[in-house]
């Protein structure tokens, strides 16, 4: 309850209310007291909203509480005497042991955000994407086509018959049909390695979108440092893949990887196997000559592991 006001304070506070009409000091006194009593009445009637406070259930406090004798557990039985785990199956051999578990959870699976080319054409028609600019993760986020950051963005061929605009798009992954549909419309697809943090920095403007990997070697260090120091603001560098599967994916020209230009002539995107050599077929004369020498006409047998890089 608020502190009570003195008679002089109540008279001073109520003076503005009684000035329009002439009043005695006794009238002003009663007006001030009424204001004080009204405020005290409002504070005294405050209460919680309905359902904001629940009375605590007191078990084992007599039958009148409704949770008295058995405390809400009922009469007899296993659940009344003790706790039963939810996976208990009555004493039989558990199904997970008798039937076994099928399949497994792939911890290395990538959770990609899938976007169809038909949806991109729809956003272009609505004016939410600009065909003249390269469509990256930032443009997809600004257009509200990408609303959640995952492990990357994958381009699919859904609605490929609706795609008419020649788009230049750079995403994490792209299907074969999506690449064919974009290139058939006169566009270009580039796949680049992204992480959640790198996409977040790209959206916030803390990184610059580029389809060129960081050059490797001491001879490139001075040039890279000079380019970064020439900028008026610090930008985070987009990361490059370090895992074998990611490196092989972005080195493959079939996937339109941004590292495919690093391949030499006749080099395979794989880091494990070489490109199979082209075996020249023998002519009839060479077959007869080999037969005279007593060798097998099919040629010497090759080992299975001769295509590995370390041999």
N, C-alpha and C positions, 0 to 999 in steps of 0.2 A: 504494500500500500504506500502511495507517495506521501512525503511529509506534509503535514498540515500547514496552510498558509496563515500568516498573522492577519489581524484585522486590517492593518494599514496596507499590507500588500494586496489583500483581496479588494480593498476599496480602490487602489490605484489601477489594478488590472481591469476592473469592471467600469472604469470611468468612461472609456470609449463607447461602451454599450448604452450608457444612460445619458450621454451628453445631448442628443437631439431633443429630449424632453426634460424639462426641469424636474429634478428629483431631490429628495432629501438625502442626508448622509445615511439614514437608516435603510432606505431603499437600495442604495449602493452596497451597503454591507450585506444585505440578504442576496443580492445578485452575485456578489463574489463568492459567498458561501455555497450557492447553488452550483456554480461552475466547479468548485472543488469537489462537492459531493458527486456530481455527475462523472467526473474523471475517475474518482475512486470506484464508482460503481462499474465502469467499463473494464478497469483492470481486474476487478474481482470476479468478473464473469468470463474471463478468458479460459479456453479449454482446448485440448488437442482435437485435431480432425478425427472424424469417425474412422476407426481402423488403424490409426497411427500408434495406438498403445494397446497391447494385449496383456491380459493378466496372466501371470506365470502359473503354469499347471503344477500343483503340489500333489505328488503321488504318495499313497500310503498314509493319508491323514484322515481316514474315516470314510464311511459310506456316503456321507452327504456331499462329498466333493466329486463323486462320479469316478474317481480314480483311487478308490480306497483299498479294499482288501487285497486284490491281485494286481493293483497298480496298472491296470489297463492291459495286462498280458493274457488274461483268461485263465481257465482251469486246466491244469495238467498238460502234458505234452512236451516235446523237445524244445519248441520255441519259448515255452513258458519257463522252462528250467534254465536255459542258457542261450547263448548266441549261436546262430547257424549261418555259415557263410553263404552268400548267394550262389556260389558255384557248386554247392553240395547237392548230389544227385541221389540221396537216399541210401548210400552205401554201395551202390553198384559200381562197376568199373567205369571210370569217367569216359565219356565219348571221345575226348581228345586223345585218350590213350588207346582205346579199342579201334577207333576209326582212323585216327591220325589227322594231321593237318595238311590240307592241299594248298599248294601255291606258297608264295612268300611276298613280302613287302620289299620292293626295290628301293633301297635308300638312295641310290644314285639317279633316280628318275627325275627329269626336269619338268617342272610345272610351268608350262608355257601359256601365255594368253593368246588364244587363237582368233585371228581376224581374217575374214573372207574378202576376196577382191570385189565381190558384189556390194558389200557394205561400204567399201572405200569409194566405189563409183556413186553410191547413194549420197555419201557425205560431200562428194565433189559437186553433184547436182544441186545440193542445198547450199553450196557456198561455204561450207565449213572447212574444206581443205583446198589448198591452192595447188593447181597442177604445175605452175611455173617453178615452184620450189621443190626441193627434195623432201620427201615425206620421211621423217625420222620419228623416234620415240617422242620427242618433244612436241612435234606437230600432232601426233595421235593423241597425246595427253591434253593439249590445248583444245582439240576438237571434241573432247569428251568421248572419244572412241576407245581410249584406254583409261580405265578408272582405277585399276589396282596394279601395283608393281609386283611381278612374280619373277621367275628365273629368266624371262625373255618374252619376245613376241614372235609368233609363228604365223606366216602368211599361208592361207589355204585357198583352194580354188572354188569355194562355194559362190555361186552366181557368176561364174566366169563368162557366161554368154551375155551378161549385162555390161561387162567392162568395155568401154570405148575410148576412154581418155588415156593418152600416153603418160603414164606416171613414172616417176623416178623414186623408188622406195628403198629404204635400208632397214632391215629387220634382223632378228637373231637367226631365224630359220625360215625356210620356204619349201613348200612341196614342189614336186616336179611339174605337176599340172598348173600350179599357180605361176611358176616361172614361165612356162610356155604361154599361158594366157596373157601375162603382162608384156612379154616380148612380141607376141602376135599383134598387140595393140600399139606397138611402137614404143613401149616403155623399157625400163631397166630395173633390174633387181640386184641388190647387193646384200649379202648376209654378213653380219658383223657380230663379234663376241661382246656380250653385255653381262653385267651383274646387277643385282638389285641396287647396290650403292651407286654404281656408275650411272644407272638410269635415273636415280633420284637426283644426282648432281647435275645431270644433263637437263632435267626438267627445271631445276632451280636456276640454271644459267651459270653453274660453277664449272662446267666443262664445255668444250667445243666439239661439236660433232664432226668426225672425220672418218674416212674409209681407208686411211693409210696406217699400217701398224708402225710401232716404234722401231726404227732401224737398230740392228744389233751390231755391236763392234765398237772398239775404241775410237776409230776414225770418225764416227758419227756423233760423239759426245759433245765436242765443241760446237758443232752446228746446231744441235738440239738445244743446248743451253743458250746459245745466242738468240734463237727464235723465241724462247720463253722470256728472256730478259728484255726483249724488244717490246713485249706487250705491256700495256699500262695497268693490267690487272692480272692477278694470279689465277690460273685455271688448272683444275685437276686433269691429269692425263687419263684418257680412257684405257682400261687394262686390255692386255692381250692374253689369249689362252695359254695355259701352262700344262694342261692335261693332254695326254696323247690323243684321245678321241676327239677332243675339241680342235686340236691343231690339225688333225687329218681332215676334219669336216671343213674347216675354213681354208684349207689348202686345195680343196677339190674344185676345179672349174665347173663341174656339173652342178654344184651347189651354189655357184656364183659367189664363192667365198672371197673376202677382201684380202686374203693372203695367197691367192692363186697365182699372182704375178711372180711369186718367189720361186716357183717351180722352173727347173731347167728343162731343156728340150729332152723328151724321152724319160723324164723323171716321174715317179708315181707319187700321188698325194700321201700314200701310206708311209709311215715311219718304220715299218716292220718288213715289208716285202718290196722287192724290186718289180719293175715292169717286165712282164713275160716277154722274152725275145721272140721275134718272128722266125719260125722254123721253115726253112726253104725245102720244098718238096724235091725229091730226087727224080732225075729223068730216068728213062728206061735204060740208057747206056750206063748210067751210074749204078743202077740196081744190078745190072749184069756184072759190072766190074766188082761190086761188093760181094756178089755171090761167088765169083771166082776166087776171091781172096779168102772165102770161108767165113765171112762175117755175116751177122744177121742183117737181112735186108731192111728191117725197120730201124736200124741204127742202134747205137749203144743206149742202154737204159739210164735215165737220169734219176738222181736221188730226189726225194720229195722236198728236202730242205735246202736245195741249191738256190732257191730264190730269196733266201734271207740276206739281209744287208750286211751281216757280219762275216759272210763268206765270199 
